[in-house]
């Protein structure tokens, strides 16, 4: 008997073979406790199945089995493996085992093994947190606290948990952890600095440059880093020193032109000035950075602030102008006091004191006689004018708002230009957060238990590690070639994203012929012609789509 079928493969075989090269299965099985006699499949294979599903389609646990019903499961995991082995009960049980083994420890083991195998450089690390919004009750018993907290989406009505990440310049997640939904970034940075010696020895720490946003800059955190850890960060705007340095830079006016850092046509152009100042009793290096692109949010904030200021000035002026003074000196004093108290750079104030003759009420009742002259008293009032917005001051303030201040304890070996460029690479972690929150890769987590939610979050971070290595391999290969990689939609790139690379292989299907106990697989020739080059950049040949993976 012979049966013929068409099986979906997509990029599944690539991800499967990458997991094998990175020893994901073996690493997890070594860290997680499991009973071989009671399990049809080991936890490591279940995790590989989740990683493949995340990067190919991303289904909730109860639909992962359906995903594998359409796949050539033996091609991905070896002979004898069936789609039924990936039911939600089995996968949920594996998540429980990962949680019991400490999911952070499991992820760290997988990430470290991949880092060593791929020879990933940890010279510069970028750290930050992001919020993962959740729907549902998620009552807190113990462990991860899914609760209300601040998020950039301003969804105060939804509970959340946070994910803290430390990645390399290429975006590889060296450290990752799930965090309570109400944990602030300052506290996370403090905890991270305390935990870094668990991952790096003292000599390694001294060679690392840690780049983070302004939440890093607190007295406790600066003291914790001391001379052990080099860092680059953004000096918070609420520090008086930030405005003082910005003002000093415009007065000194000795800018060093840096130009554009990003290749885009609309990218900003920068110039810098350097200062050395003391903060919390220690000397630091400060860079005042000016951008020719003012952030639209800052401009809207400035316009809103000036509008509010004018309303308040006019309200205060109206209140004063209603008052009456018995003598001219009192009125003049009130005017001078107002001009002094409300002096500002944007709205010129002017005023004068006016004498007003007020008719005195007659003491005698009845009609006045013909020769009776009315009596008048002199009163004094203040007249005030709020001038139009001073355009020169407005433009000057826009120039100041176009600046930000960087702080670092790196005094040697790095120019100001290099410090700025390292800081601007902080966007690499924002791109990783897009993966962590992207519905294509993560989608609704569909997990009711906090323990499984936490374990699944670390599996997603493992998928991120595989994704970045895939992207890294292709980009590094393209640096040695003259022709860019042709992507879907007739686009070409020397720096394709992992998503674009995976899209190339999404349409791949194989002809699956089963004759008695023998299985033959055939790949249409058009795939070999179109995708062979990209696959070789990743490190494989086209036979991974036709030969089952070895155990």
C-alpha positions in Angstrom: 0.0 0.0 0.0 1.2 3.4 -0.9 -0.1 6.8 0.4 0.8 10.2 -0.7 0.4 13.4 1.3 1.6 17.0 1.3 3.1 18.0 4.7 3.7 21.5 6.0 7.3 22.3 7.1 7.8 26.0 6.9 10.9 27.0 8.8 10.3 24.2 11.4 13.3 22.0 10.3 15.6 25.0 10.5 14.6 25.8 14.1 14.7 22.1 15.0 18.3 21.7 13.8 19.3 24.9 15.4 18.0 23.7 18.8 20.0 20.5 18.2 23.2 22.5 17.5 22.6 24.6 20.6 21.8 21.5 22.7 18.6 22.9 24.0 17.1 19.5 24.7 20.1 18.1 26.5 20.5 21.3 28.6 16.9 21.3 29.8 16.9 17.6 30.5 20.0 18.1 32.7 18.4 20.9 34.7 14.8 19.7 35.0 13.8 16.7 37.1 11.7 14.2 35.2 11.0 10.4 35.2 11.8 8.7 32.0 9.5 5.8 32.8 6.4 8.1 33.2 7.0 10.4 30.3 6.4 9.6 26.6 8.7 12.5 25.8 11.4 14.3 27.7 10.9 18.0 28.8 13.6 19.2 26.4 11.7 17.9 23.4 8.5 19.5 24.6 10.4 22.8 24.9 11.8 22.5 21.4 8.3 21.9 20.2 7.1 25.1 21.9 10.0 27.0 20.4 9.2 25.8 16.9 5.5 26.6 17.3 6.3 30.1 18.7 8.6 30.9 15.7 6.3 29.3 13.1 2.8 30.1 14.2 2.3 30.6 17.9 -0.7 28.7 19.2 -2.1 28.5 22.8 -1.2 25.2 24.5 -4.4 23.5 23.6 -3.8 24.1 19.9 -0.1 23.1 19.7 -1.1 19.4 19.0 -3.2 20.6 16.0 -0.2 22.5 14.7 1.9 19.3 14.7 -0.9 17.2 13.1 -0.1 19.2 9.9 3.7 18.8 10.4 6.1 16.0 9.6 6.8 15.3 13.2 9.4 12.6 12.7 11.3 15.0 10.4 11.5 17.5 13.2 12.1 15.3 16.3 13.2 11.9 15.0 11.5 8.6 14.4 8.8 7.4 16.8 7.6 10.8 17.8 3.9 11.5 17.2 1.8 14.7 17.2 -0.3 13.3 20.1 2.8 13.7 22.3 2.3 17.5 22.2 -1.1 17.7 23.8 -1.8 20.5 26.3 -1.7 18.2 29.3 1.8 17.0 28.4 3.1 20.5 27.6 1.5 21.9 30.8 3.2 19.2 32.8 6.5 20.2 31.3 5.9 23.8 32.2 5.2 22.7 35.8 8.5 20.8 35.8 10.4 23.9 34.6 8.8 26.0 37.3 9.7 23.5 39.9 13.3 23.6 38.7 13.4 27.4 38.7 12.6 28.7 35.2 15.1 31.5 35.4 17.8 28.9 36.1 16.6 26.8 33.2 16.7 29.8 30.8 20.1 30.9 32.0 21.5 27.4 31.3 20.1 27.4 27.8 21.3 30.9 27.0 24.8 30.3 28.4 25.2 27.2 26.3 24.1 29.0 23.2 26.3 32.0 24.0 29.4 29.8 24.3 28.6 27.7 21.2 28.0 30.8 19.1 30.9 32.7 20.6 28.7 35.7 21.4 30.5 38.8 22.7 29.2 40.3 26.0 31.5 43.4 25.9 28.5 45.8 25.8 25.2 44.9 27.4 21.9 46.7 27.3 19.2 46.4 30.0 15.6 47.4 30.4 12.1 46.1 31.4 8.8 46.0 29.6 5.2 45.3 30.7 3.2 42.3 29.4 -0.5 43.1 29.7 -2.8 40.3 30.8 -6.5 39.6 30.7 -8.1 37.7 33.5 -8.1 37.5 37.3 -4.7 36.0 38.1 -5.1 35.8 41.9 -1.8 36.1 43.8 -0.9 33.2 45.9 2.9 33.0 45.6 5.5 33.5 43.0 4.9 35.9 40.1 2.6 38.7 41.1 0.4 39.6 38.1 -1.0 42.9 39.2 -1.7 46.6 38.3 1.3 48.8 37.5 2.6 51.5 35.1 2.9 50.6 31.4 3.6 52.7 28.3 0.2 51.7 26.8 -1.5 53.5 29.8 -3.8 50.6 30.4 -4.5 51.1 34.1 -7.5 48.7 33.8 -5.4 45.7 33.0 -3.1 43.6 35.2 0.4 42.9 34.0 3.7 41.3 34.8 7.1 42.6 33.6 10.0 41.1 31.8 13.6 42.3 32.5 16.1 41.7 29.8 19.8 42.2 29.3 21.0 41.7 25.7 24.1 42.1 23.7 24.7 44.6 20.9 23.2 42.1 18.5 20.2 41.5 20.7 21.0 38.1 22.2 19.3 37.7 25.6 22.2 37.1 28.0 19.9 37.5 31.1 16.2 37.5 31.4 13.6 37.3 34.1 9.9 37.7 34.8 9.1 40.4 37.4 6.1 41.5 39.5 3.7 43.8 37.6 4.3 46.7 40.0 8.1 46.5 40.2 9.7 49.8 39.2 12.8 50.0 36.9 15.0 51.6 39.6 14.5 48.7 41.9 15.0 46.2 39.1 18.3 47.8 38.1 19.4 47.7 41.8 18.5 43.9 41.9 20.3 43.3 38.6 23.5 44.9 39.8 23.4 42.7 42.9 22.9 39.6 40.8 25.4 40.2 38.1 28.3 38.5 40.0 26.3 35.3 39.8 26.7 35.4 36.0 30.1 37.1 35.5 33.3 36.9 37.6 35.0 40.1 38.7 37.4 40.2 35.7 34.6 39.8 33.3 32.5 42.5 35.0 35.4 45.0 34.7 35.4 44.5 30.9 31.6 44.9 30.5 29.9 48.2 29.6 26.3 48.3 30.8 24.0 50.6 28.9 20.6 51.5 30.5 18.1 54.3 30.6 17.7 56.9 33.2 16.2 54.5 35.8 19.8 53.3 36.4 20.9 56.7 37.8 20.2 56.6 41.5 22.6 57.2 44.4 22.4 53.5 45.4 22.9 52.2 41.9 25.9 54.5 41.2 27.5 53.4 44.5 26.9 49.7 43.7 28.6 50.0 40.3 31.5 52.0 41.7 34.7 51.2 39.7 33.7 47.6 39.1 31.2 48.0 36.3 31.5 50.6 33.5 28.2 52.1 32.4 26.5 54.6 30.1 23.2 56.1 31.0 20.8 59.0 30.5 21.0 61.6 33.3 17.3 62.1 34.4 15.9 65.5 33.5 14.7 66.2 37.0 18.3 66.4 38.2 19.3 70.1 38.6 22.7 69.1 37.1 21.1 68.2 33.8 19.7 71.7 33.2 22.9 73.3 34.6 25.1 71.3 32.1 22.8 72.1 29.2 22.9 75.8 30.1 26.7 75.6 30.4 27.0 74.0 27.0 25.1 76.8 25.3 27.2 79.4 27.1 30.5 77.7 26.3 29.3 76.9 22.7 32.2 74.6 21.8 30.2 71.8 20.2 31.8 68.8 18.5 29.9 67.9 15.4 29.1 64.1 15.2 26.6 64.1 12.3 24.2 61.3 11.6 24.5 58.0 13.5 21.7 56.2 11.6 21.8 55.8 7.9 18.1 56.9 7.3 17.4 60.0 5.3 15.3 61.5 8.1 17.7 60.4 10.9 18.9 63.1 13.4 22.2 64.8 13.3 24.1 65.2 16.6 26.7 67.4 18.3 28.2 67.0 21.7 30.0 68.8 24.5 31.8 67.1 27.3 32.1 68.0 31.0 33.5 66.4 34.2 31.4 66.9 37.3 30.9 65.4 40.7 27.7 63.5 41.6 27.1 61.9 45.0 30.7 62.5 45.9 32.2 60.8 42.8 33.6 62.2 39.5 31.7 61.3 36.3 31.9 62.1 32.6 28.9 64.0 31.2 28.0 64.5 27.6 25.5 67.1 26.6 24.0 65.9 23.3 22.1 68.1 20.9 19.9 66.7 18.2 18.5 68.6 15.3 15.3 66.6 15.6 13.2 67.8 18.5 11.0 65.0 19.9 7.4 65.8 19.0 6.2 64.8 22.5 8.6 67.4 24.0 7.4 70.1 21.6 3.8 69.3 22.4 4.7 69.4 26.1 6.4 72.8 25.7 3.4 74.3 23.8 1.0 73.0 26.4 3.2 74.4 29.3 3.4 77.8 27.6 -0.3 77.9 27.0 -1.0 77.1 30.6 1.5 79.7 31.8 -0.2 82.4 29.8 -3.6 81.5 31.2 -2.2 81.6 34.7 -0.5 85.0 34.1 -3.7 86.5 32.7 -5.7 85.1 35.6 -3.3 86.6 38.1 -3.2 90.0 36.3 -7.0 90.1 36.2 -7.2 89.5 39.9 -4.7 92.3 40.7 -6.4 94.8 38.4 -9.7 94.4 40.3 -8.0 95.7 43.5 -8.2 99.4 44.5 -5.5 101.2 46.4 -5.9 104.2 48.6 -2.5 105.7 47.7 -0.2 105.6 44.7 2.8 104.2 46.6 0.8 101.1 47.6 -0.4 100.5 44.0 3.2 100.9 42.7 4.5 98.4 45.3 1.8 95.9 44.2 2.7 96.4 40.6 6.5 95.9 41.2 5.8 92.9 43.3 3.7 91.3 40.6 6.3 92.0 37.9 9.0 90.5 40.1 7.0 87.4 41.2 5.8 86.6 37.6 8.9 87.5 35.7 9.5 84.9 32.9 11.4 84.4 29.7 8.4 83.9 27.4 5.8 86.5 28.0 6.9 90.2 28.6 4.9 91.9 31.3 4.3 95.6 31.5 2.0 97.8 33.7 1.2 101.1 35.1 -0.7 102.8 37.9 -3.8 104.7 37.0 -5.5 107.3 39.2 -9.3 107.0 39.3 -11.6 109.7 40.7 -14.4 108.1 42.7 -17.4 110.1 43.7 -18.0 110.3 47.4 -21.4 109.3 48.7 -23.4 112.3 50.1 -23.8 112.3 53.9 -27.1 114.4 53.9 -30.3 112.8 52.8 -32.5 114.3 50.1 -31.8 116.0 46.8 -28.6 118.1 46.5 -28.8 121.9 46.3 -28.0 123.7 43.1 -24.8 125.1 44.3 -23.6 121.8 46.1 -20.5 120.4 44.4 -19.9 116.6 44.5 -16.8 115.4 46.4 -14.3 113.0 44.8 -11.6 110.7 46.3 -8.6 109.6 44.4 -8.1 105.8 44.1 -5.4 103.9 42.3 -5.6 100.8 40.2 -3.0 98.7 38.5 -3.1 98.2 34.7 -1.3 95.1 33.4 -0.5 93.8 29.9 0.7 90.3 29.1 2.7 90.5 25.9 2.9 88.1 23.0 5.1 85.1 23.2 8.8 86.0 22.8 9.8 84.0 19.7 13.5 84.2 20.4 13.0 82.8 23.9 10.7 80.1 22.4 13.3 79.0 19.9 16.0 79.0 22.6 13.9 76.8 24.8 13.3 74.4 21.8 17.1 74.2 21.4 17.5 73.3 25.1 14.8 70.7 24.8 16.7 69.2 21.9 19.4 68.3 24.3 19.9 65.3 26.7 22.7 64.5 29.0 24.6 61.2 29.2 26.5 60.1 32.3 29.3 57.6 32.3 32.2 56.4 34.4 34.3 55.6 31.3 37.1 58.1 31.2 39.6 56.3 28.9 39.5 54.3 25.7 36.2 55.8 24.5 35.6 59.1 22.7 32.5 61.1 23.2 31.3 60.0 19.8 31.7 56.3 20.7 29.8 56.8 24.0 26.9 58.4 22.2 26.9 55.6 19.6 26.9 52.9 22.3 24.0 54.6 24.1 21.9 55.0 20.9 22.2 51.2 20.4 19.8 51.0 23.3 17.1 50.6 20.7 18.3 47.0 20.3 16.5 46.0 23.5 13.3 47.8 22.4 13.3 45.7 19.3 13.7 42.6 21.5 10.6 43.7 23.5 8.7 43.8 20.2 9.4 40.1 19.9 8.4 39.4 23.5 5.1 41.2 23.0 4.5 40.6 19.3 1.2 38.7 18.7 2.8 36.8 15.9 5.3 35.2 18.2 3.6 35.4 21.6 -0.1 36.1 21.2 -2.4 35.5 24.1 -0.6 33.3 26.6 -3.8 31.4 27.5 -2.5 30.2 30.8 -4.5 30.4 34.0 -1.9 29.3 36.5 0.8 31.9 37.5 3.4 29.2 37.7 2.8 28.1 34.1 2.6 31.7 32.9 6.0 32.3 34.4 7.6 29.1 33.0 6.1 29.9 29.5 7.6 33.4 29.6 11.0 31.9 30.0 10.3 29.5 27.1 9.5 32.6 25.0 12.9 34.0 26.0 14.5 30.8 24.8 12.7 31.2 21.5 14.1 34.8 21.3 17.6 33.4 21.8 17.2 31.0 18.9 15.6 33.8 16.8 18.5 36.1 17.4 21.1 33.5 16.5 19.3 32.8 13.3 19.3 36.5 12.4 22.9 36.9 13.6 24.2 34.0 11.4 22.5 35.4 8.2 23.7 39.0 8.8 27.3 37.9 9.5 27.3 35.8 6.3 26.0 38.7 4.3 28.9 40.9 5.5 31.2 38.7 3.4 29.0 38.8 0.3 28.4 41.4 -2.4 24.8 40.6 -3.1 22.0 41.3 -0.6 19.5 38.6 0.3 16.3 38.5 -1.7 13.3 38.6 0.7 9.6 38.2 0.2 7.9 41.1 -1.6 10.8 41.5 -3.9 12.8 43.3 -1.3 16.5 42.9 -0.7 18.6 43.5 2.4 22.1 43.0 3.8 20.6 43.1 7.3 17.3 41.2 7.3 15.4 40.7 10.5 14.8 37.2 11.8 11.1 37.6 10.9 11.9 38.3 7.2 14.2 35.2 7.2 11.6 33.0 8.6 9.0 34.4 6.1 11.2 33.1 3.3 10.6 29.5 4.4 7.0 29.8 5.5 5.6 28.5 2.2 7.8 25.3 2.1 5.9 22.0 1.9 7.2 18.5 1.1 5.7 15.6 -0.8 5.3 12.8 1.8 5.1 9.2 0.4 4.5 6.3 2.7 4.9 2.8 1.4 4.3 0.1 4.0 6.8 1.1 6.7 9.0 3.1 4.4 8.7 6.9 4.2 10.1 9.0 1.4 10.2 12.8 1.3 10.6 15.0 -1.7 11.2 18.7 -1.8 10.0 20.6 -4.9 13.0 21.8 -6.9 11.9 25.5 -6.9 12.5 25.7 -3.1 16.1 24.5 -3.6 16.8 27.2 -6.1 15.2 30.0 -4.1 16.1 29.2 -0.6 19.4 27.3 -0.8 21.5 30.4 -0.4 19.7 31.7 2.7 19.8 28.2 4.2 23.6 27.9 3.7 24.0 31.2 5.5 22.2 29.7 8.5 24.5 26.7 8.3 22.4 24.0 6.8 21.7 22.2 3.5 18.3 21.6 1.9 18.4 17.9 3.0 17.1 19.0 6.5 13.7 19.1 4.8 13.8 15.5 3.6 16.0 13.7 6.2 14.6 13.1 9.8 16.6 14.7 12.5 19.0 12.4 14.3 18.2 11.8 18.0 
